[in-house]
Amino acid sequence: MYYRRSSDRNTYHEFRISRFIKEGEKWYFFTREATKEGPFGSRFDAEQRLASYIKRMDSGFMPRDSKLSIQSPDSPRQ
């Protein structure tokens, strides 16, 4: 059953997608800030880094609109 709040104006469905994707043998995660983070060697590693990322963003030390991303230790330096 679909429930709406009285303040909801539009009737639409939000689809939740996984934040994690696998490309080849590497794992990545997407952030709410529209960045793709990785690569990571396993999904477990990606999940751990996502948890760390969320803690950092919730700490207030990094502005949410900074467009900065985290780098995996095995990512090539640019």
N, C-alpha and C positions, 0 to 999 in steps of 0.2 A: 504494500500500500504506500502511496506517495503522500507525504504530509507537507503542508506549506505553513509558513508563518503568515500572520495577517499583514505583515509589512512587505512580504514578497510580492513583487510586481509581475515578473515574468515567470512563465512556466517553461522551464528547461531542465535538462538533465546534465549534471556534471559527471564526466567520466574520469575516474582516477586511473592514471597509468603508472606503471612502475618507474621509479627514478633510476633504475639500473638497466643497463643494456650491455650486451656482449658483442664485440666486434672482433672476429677472429678468435684469438685466445686471450684478449684483453677485456677488462671490465671498466665501465664508466658509470658516473651518476650525473644526473641533472639537478640543478639548484633552482630555487625560486627566483634567483637573480638572473636566470636565463644563461647560465654557463654550463658547459659540459666538462666535468672534472675527470681526470685520469691520464693515462691508463693505469690500471691496477692489475696485478697478477691473478687475483681471484675475486669472486663476489664478496667473500668475507672481508678481504682487504678494503674493497670499495665501501662496504657497509661501515667498517670501522672509521674510515676517513670521512664518510658522510656524518657520522655521529660527532666527530671532532669538529667538522665544519659548522654543524648546527650549534654546538656549544660556543664556538667562536663568534658566530653571527649574533647569538642571543646575549653575549657578554657586553655588547655595546662598544667594544673596542674597534670594530670595523664598521664603517658606514655601509648601510645596505645598498646604496647606489654607487659604490666605489668601482664596480666593474672589475674588481680584482678577483683572481681565482687562485686556488691552491695548486701547487705542483706536486705530483707524485715523485718520490725519490728516484724512480727509474725513468722519469720523463726526460727527454733530451732538452738541454738548456738552449734558450734562444738568444 
